[in-house]
Amino acid sequence: MLARREYARAELRERLAHRGADAAEVTRVLDELEQLGYLSDARFAQMLVTQKAGRYGKRAIAHALTHRRVASPVAQTALDALKNVDEVADASALRERRFGSLPRDERDRARQIRFLIARGYNLAIALKVVGRPAADGDTDD
């Protein structure tokens, strides 16, 4: 399994247990894999952060690490790579790639806001990025 992609230790333990492996044997093998450098929660967390950055907000990435049961200190260290990231700029670029133009009406605005929230950006960032729809008769003169 490790030849295909990185795994968190807890995720790999669960997969092996699901296949019927003995718990004590799984623990021993996972310990050995960690000692040999083939299994690393820190490397997995960094890979996940790198993979999702720019497409998901910090909150969604943190949730993904928690869902994969990466230990909090390890997850926090990986998330520290995002501390200088401008989430407003990332969300704006993501919205632009997905929708192209700013919303035309309230329905379109709500759709874009829901999209950004589903990607892990908070409501304040989504509102800032999406703005308000152009009203009929509004001009930029």
Rosetta blueprint (number, residue, H / E / L):
1 M L
2 L L
3 A L
4 R L
5 R L
6 E L
7 Y L
8 A L
9 R H
10 A H
11 E H
12 L H
13 R H
14 E H
15 R H
16 L H
17 A H
18 H H
19 R L
20 G L
21 A L
22 D L
23 A H
24 A H
25 E H
26 V H
27 T H
28 R H
29 V H
30 L H
31 D H
32 E H
33 L H
34 E H
35 Q H
36 L H
37 G L
38 Y L
39 L L
40 S L
41 D H
42 A H
43 R H
44 F H
45 A H
46 Q H
47 M H
48 L H
49 V H
50 T H
51 Q H
52 K H
53 A E
54 G L
55 R L
56 Y E
57 G L
58 K H
59 R H
60 A H
61 I H
62 A H
63 H H
64 A H
65 L H
66 T H
67 H H
68 R L
69 R L
70 V L
71 A L
72 S H
73 P H
74 V H
75 A H
76 Q H
77 T H
78 A H
79 L H
80 D H
81 A H
82 L H
83 K L
84 N L
85 V L
86 D L
87 E H
88 V H
89 A H
90 D H
91 A H
92 S H
93 A H
94 L H
95 R H
96 E H
97 R H
98 R H
99 F H
100 G L
101 S L
102 L L
103 P L
104 R L
105 D L
106 E H
107 R H
108 D H
109 R H
110 A H
111 R H
112 Q H
113 I H
114 R H
115 F H
116 L H
117 I H
118 A H
119 R L
120 G L
121 Y L
122 N L
123 L H
124 A H
125 I H
126 A H
127 L H
128 K H
129 V H
130 V H
131 G L
132 R L
133 P L
134 A L
135 A L
136 D L
137 G L
138 D L
139 T L
140 D L
141 D L
